């Protein structure tokens, strides 16, 4: 992964991680923890992370 340069790239990077985590149809606690850790390092707070994860999981499941 490259270091994201703006908010759009940060969200895209997290979305890619969520998609990868959901490949097997399960969002394991370890995967969620890793995404939370990366998200925090990218500057997202807990509430923002929870919203992003929920939004992208829902989007992935709808497809």
N, CA, C and O atoms as a DFTB+ gen file, in Angstrom:
252 C
 N C O
     1  1       0.822      -1.188       0.000
     2  2       0.000       0.000       0.000
     3  2       0.865       1.251       0.000
     4  3       1.915       1.301       0.641
     5  1       0.404       2.255      -0.729
     6  2       1.057       3.551      -0.728
     7  2       0.418       4.414       0.351
     8  3      -0.733       4.194       0.728
     9  1       1.156       5.384       0.839
    10  2       0.621       6.291       1.844
    11  2      -0.426       7.186       1.169
    12  3      -0.113       7.888       0.208
    13  1      -1.661       7.162       1.668
    14  2      -2.710       7.978       1.046
    15  2      -2.421       9.461       1.247
    16  3      -1.944       9.876       2.304
    17  1      -2.716      10.257       0.213
    18  2      -2.400      11.675       0.236
    19  2      -3.579      12.565       0.619
    20  3      -3.395      13.748       0.903
    21  1      -4.787      12.004       0.630
    22  2      -5.960      12.811       0.982
    23  2      -7.040      11.912       1.581
    24  3      -6.880      10.693       1.658
    25  1      -8.126      12.523       1.996
    26  2      -9.204      11.793       2.663
    27  2      -9.832      10.730       1.758
    28  3     -10.174       9.642       2.220
    29  1      -9.980      11.042       0.483
    30  2     -10.568      10.090      -0.465
    31  2      -9.687       8.844      -0.568
    32  3     -10.192       7.722      -0.555
    33  1      -8.391       9.040      -0.669
    34  2      -7.468       7.906      -0.754
    35  2      -7.461       7.097       0.542
    36  3      -7.351       5.872       0.510
    37  1      -7.578       7.783       1.681
    38  2      -7.630       7.079       2.972
    39  2      -8.850       6.164       3.032
    40  3      -8.746       4.997       3.411
    41  1     -10.008       6.708       2.652
    42  2     -11.228       5.911       2.692
    43  2     -11.144       4.759       1.686
    44  3     -11.578       3.646       1.982
    45  1     -10.591       5.020       0.513
    46  2     -10.445       3.976      -0.509
    47  2      -9.549       2.846       0.012
    48  3      -9.840       1.672      -0.213
    49  1      -8.473       3.193       0.698
    50  2      -7.580       2.176       1.233
    51  2      -8.301       1.304       2.265
    52  3      -8.152       0.083       2.263
    53  1      -9.074       1.930       3.136
    54  2      -9.842       1.150       4.110
    55  2     -10.894       0.291       3.425
    56  3     -11.111      -0.854       3.820
    57  1     -11.549       0.831       2.403
    58  2     -12.547       0.063       1.661
    59  2     -11.898      -1.173       1.030
    60  3     -12.475      -2.260       1.063
    61  1     -10.715      -1.013       0.464
    62  2     -10.006      -2.152      -0.120
    63  2      -9.689      -3.208       0.941
    64  3      -9.798      -4.407       0.682
    65  1      -9.299      -2.760       2.125
    66  2      -9.006      -3.700       3.217
    67  2     -10.267      -4.449       3.637
    68  3     -10.226      -5.651       3.897
    69  1     -11.388      -3.729       3.701
    70  2     -12.656      -4.357       4.093
    71  2     -13.069      -5.384       3.044
    72  3     -13.489      -6.490       3.386
    73  1     -12.951      -5.021       1.771
    74  2     -13.280      -5.969       0.690
    75  2     -12.450      -7.234       0.803
    76  3     -12.972      -8.339       0.658
    77  1     -11.170      -7.079       1.058
    78  2     -10.285      -8.227       1.197
    79  2     -10.688      -9.076       2.409
    80  3     -10.689     -10.305       2.343
    81  1     -11.025      -8.411       3.502
    82  2     -11.441      -9.137       4.710
    83  2     -12.733      -9.915       4.488
    84  3     -12.956     -10.955       5.108
    85  1     -13.580      -9.404       3.599
    86  2     -14.886     -10.024       3.378
    87  2     -14.886     -11.059       2.247
    88  3     -15.940     -11.607       1.924
    89  1     -13.749     -11.331       1.650
    90  2     -13.675     -12.282       0.534
    91  2     -14.281     -13.635       0.911
    92  3     -14.960     -14.264       0.099
    93  1     -14.034     -14.073       2.134
    94  2     -14.547     -15.374       2.558
    95  2     -15.965     -15.288       3.143
    96  3     -16.500     -16.285       3.629
    97  1     -16.572     -14.084       3.094
    98  2     -17.924     -13.911       3.605
    99  2     -17.997     -13.672       5.096
   100  3     -19.090     -13.553       5.650
   101  1     -16.857     -13.599       5.754
   102  2     -16.806     -13.409       7.201
   103  2     -15.876     -12.246       7.520
   104  3     -14.824     -12.091       6.899
   105  1     -16.267     -11.437       8.485
   106  2     -15.441     -10.322       8.939
   107  2     -14.939     -10.689      10.328
   108  3     -15.564     -10.359      11.336
   109  1     -13.804     -11.375      10.366
   110  2     -13.256     -11.917      11.613
   111  2     -12.821     -10.792      12.554
   112  3     -12.441      -9.714      12.098
   113  1     -12.877     -11.037      13.858
   114  2     -12.443     -10.029      14.832
   115  2     -11.008      -9.536      14.582
   116  3     -10.731      -8.345      14.731
   117  1     -10.109     -10.431      14.209
   118  2      -8.723     -10.016      13.947
   119  2      -8.647      -9.070      12.751
   120  3      -7.852      -8.130      12.747
   121  1      -9.478      -9.320      11.734
   122  2      -9.516      -8.442      10.563
   123  2     -10.069      -7.064      10.952
   124  3      -9.554      -6.031      10.524
   125  1     -11.115      -7.072      11.762
   126  2     -11.718      -5.824      12.220
   127  2     -10.704      -5.035      13.050
   128  3     -10.592      -3.818      12.906
   129  1      -9.981      -5.718      13.901
   130  2      -8.973      -5.060      14.744
   131  2      -7.882      -4.422      13.882
   132  3      -7.469      -3.290      14.135
   133  1      -7.420      -5.146      12.871
   134  2      -6.390      -4.612      11.983
   135  2      -6.898      -3.375      11.249
   136  3      -6.181      -2.379      11.151
   137  1      -8.120      -3.424      10.736
   138  2      -8.696      -2.285      10.030
   139  2      -8.859      -1.099      10.982
   140  3      -8.616       0.041      10.586
   141  1      -9.261      -1.345      12.215
   142  2      -9.355      -0.264      13.201
   143  2      -7.989       0.350      13.486
   144  3      -7.871       1.568      13.615
   145  1      -6.967      -0.477      13.583
   146  2      -5.609       0.011      13.838
   147  2      -5.115       0.875      12.683
   148  3      -4.593       1.969      12.896
   149  1      -5.282       0.377      11.463
   150  2      -4.860       1.134      10.287
   151  2      -5.675       2.420      10.176
   152  3      -5.120       3.483       9.898
   153  1      -6.974       2.330      10.390
   154  2      -7.834       3.512      10.320
   155  2      -7.421       4.584      11.320
   156  3      -7.403       5.771      10.994
   157  1      -7.092       4.168      12.526
   158  2      -6.646       5.127      13.545
   159  2      -5.343       5.798      13.107
   160  3      -5.161       6.999      13.307
   161  1      -4.450       5.029      12.518
   162  2      -3.176       5.597      12.032
   163  2      -3.404       6.562      10.871
   164  3      -2.612       7.478      10.649
   165  1      -4.498       6.348      10.131
   166  2      -4.832       7.244       9.024
   167  2      -5.576       8.495       9.503
   168  3      -5.855       9.397       8.713
   169  1      -5.895       8.541      10.799
   170  2      -6.519       9.735      11.365
   171  2      -8.016       9.664      11.582
   172  3      -8.640      10.673      11.910
   173  1      -8.608       8.484      11.405
   174  2     -10.039       8.336      11.655
   175  2     -10.276       8.074      13.138
   176  3      -9.522       7.332      13.767
   177  1     -11.331       8.686      13.701
   178  2     -11.667       8.361      15.088
   179  2     -12.584       7.131      15.093
   180  3     -13.011       6.666      14.036
   181  1     -12.878       6.614      16.272
   182  2     -13.641       5.367      16.415
   183  2     -15.005       5.465      15.727
   184  3     -15.416       4.536      15.032
   185  1     -15.703       6.578      15.916
   186  2     -17.028       6.744      15.329
   187  2     -16.949       6.739      13.800
   188  3     -17.758       6.088      13.139
   189  1     -15.977       7.465      13.242
   190  2     -15.801       7.494      11.788
   191  2     -15.481       6.105      11.244
   192  3     -16.013       5.694      10.213
   193  1     -14.609       5.387      11.947
   194  2     -14.241       4.038      11.521
   195  2     -15.445       3.114      11.520
   196  3     -15.669       2.371      10.564
   197  1     -16.211       3.163      12.588
   198  2     -17.396       2.303      12.673
   199  2     -18.361       2.598      11.526
   200  3     -18.921       1.679      10.926
   201  1     -18.553       3.888      11.223
   202  2     -19.443       4.266      10.128
   203  2     -18.908       3.785       8.783
   204  3     -19.666       3.270       7.961
   205  1     -17.606       3.951       8.555
   206  2     -17.007       3.512       7.291
   207  2     -17.109       2.005       7.128
   208  3     -17.476       1.511       6.062
   209  1     -16.786       1.284       8.182
   210  2     -16.855      -0.180       8.123
   211  2     -18.283      -0.617       7.827
   212  3     -18.512      -1.448       6.949
   213  1     -19.237      -0.062       8.553
   214  2     -20.644      -0.435       8.356
   215  2     -21.096      -0.104       6.932
   216  3     -21.756      -0.918       6.286
   217  1     -20.751       1.069       6.451
   218  2     -21.129       1.493       5.102
   219  2     -20.557       0.546       4.046
   220  3     -21.269       0.140       3.128
   221  1     -19.294       0.199       4.172
   222  2     -18.653      -0.626       3.158
   223  2     -19.065      -2.091       3.262
   224  3     -19.171      -2.768       2.240
   225  1     -19.295      -2.586       4.456
   226  2     -19.787      -3.961       4.607
   227  2     -21.172      -4.066       3.969
   228  3     -21.465      -5.022       3.251
   229  1     -22.015      -3.074       4.240
   230  2     -23.363      -3.074       3.651
   231  2     -23.289      -3.016       2.134
   232  3     -24.019      -3.733       1.450
   233  1     -22.414      -2.169       1.601
   234  2     -22.257      -2.024       0.152
   235  2     -21.773      -3.336      -0.468
   236  3     -22.233      -3.720      -1.544
   237  1     -20.855      -4.018       0.202
   238  2     -20.310      -5.285      -0.304
   239  2     -21.391      -6.364      -0.282
   240  3     -21.518      -7.131      -1.237
   241  1     -22.172      -6.429       0.800
   242  2     -23.210      -7.455       0.928
   243  2     -24.343      -7.252      -0.064
   244  3     -24.973      -8.221      -0.489
   245  1     -24.610      -6.006      -0.442
   246  2     -25.699      -5.708      -1.373
   247  2     -25.352      -6.156      -2.781
   248  3     -26.247      -6.506      -3.550
   249  1     -24.073      -6.154      -3.139
   250  2     -23.649      -6.546      -4.503
   251  2     -23.907      -7.958      -4.783
   252  3     -23.609      -8.435      -5.878
